[in-house]
Amino acid sequence: EDKVVQSPLSLVVHEGDTVTLNCSYEVTNFRSLLWYKQEKKAPTFLFMLTSSGIEKKSGRLSSILDKKELFSILNITATQTGDSAVYLCAVEAGDSGGGADGLTFGKGTHLIIQP
Amino acid sequence: DVKVTQSSRYLVKRTGEKVFLECVQDMDHENMFWYRQDPGLGLRLIYFSYDVKMKEKGDIPEGYSVSREKKERFSLILESASTNQTSMYLCASSRGGEASIEQYFGPGTRLTVT
């Protein structure tokens, strides 16, 4: 059974701090790992990491994928109160025919940024 | 543990067919959601529901409808399937009220329309 584990489950920091969110996985036929930011309505897509793109950066957010050790981290520098959200990690697995087999989500990290 | 189940993991339908995707959650959650996931586009919200018999359009509702006759069940309907609706469909649920941020996802249904 595919498994995605995120840590910590919750995190409270002060504005301006840097945070690192962790995601480890065990899946058969790994295809990609995705990070989402989830606020009130729906998750917002952040990054997709595959074997051909193991490091991504967008503004204060960056993410790396370690396919050997089977984990990814999401870094947020100079945090702001607007970064408060649940951050979801999901892993897409492939089927034996080379197609996608579905997404397995972690439980998320609830990040709270205090002013 | 919350369990969200979807009726099929894989589905192949022909253009023009009416397609039903079923989602059931067992934690008495008020909120339920239908998304589609496409490569490079992330997760996009189709419809959601905050209560029985209640529905609201998400970001991409065209070509879809939903039904929520019971609290635990949320159905996504493709009235006349088209090839551009080939996608991974994900259902999710969450508690109502201010604690509704955390959503629990089902395993997904990969729909292919030929």
Chai-1 contact restraints between the chains, C-beta under 6 A:
chainA,res_idxA,chainB,res_idxB,connection_type,confidence,min_distance_angstrom,max_distance_angstrom,comment,restraint_id
A,A42,B,L45,contact,1.0,0.0,6.0,A-B,restraint_1
A,P43,B,L43,contact,1.0,0.0,6.0,A-B,restraint_2
A,F45,B,G42,contact,1.0,0.0,6.0,A-B,restraint_3
A,V86,B,I101,contact,1.0,0.0,6.0,A-B,restraint_4
A,V86,B,E102,contact,1.0,0.0,6.0,A-B,restraint_5
A,G102,B,P107,contact,1.0,0.0,6.0,A-B,restraint_6
A,G102,B,G108,contact,1.0,0.0,6.0,A-B,restraint_7
A,L103,B,G108,contact,1.0,0.0,6.0,A-B,restraint_8
A,F105,B,F105,contact,1.0,0.0,6.0,A-B,restraint_9
A,G108,B,E102,contact,1.0,0.0,6.0,A-B,restraint_10
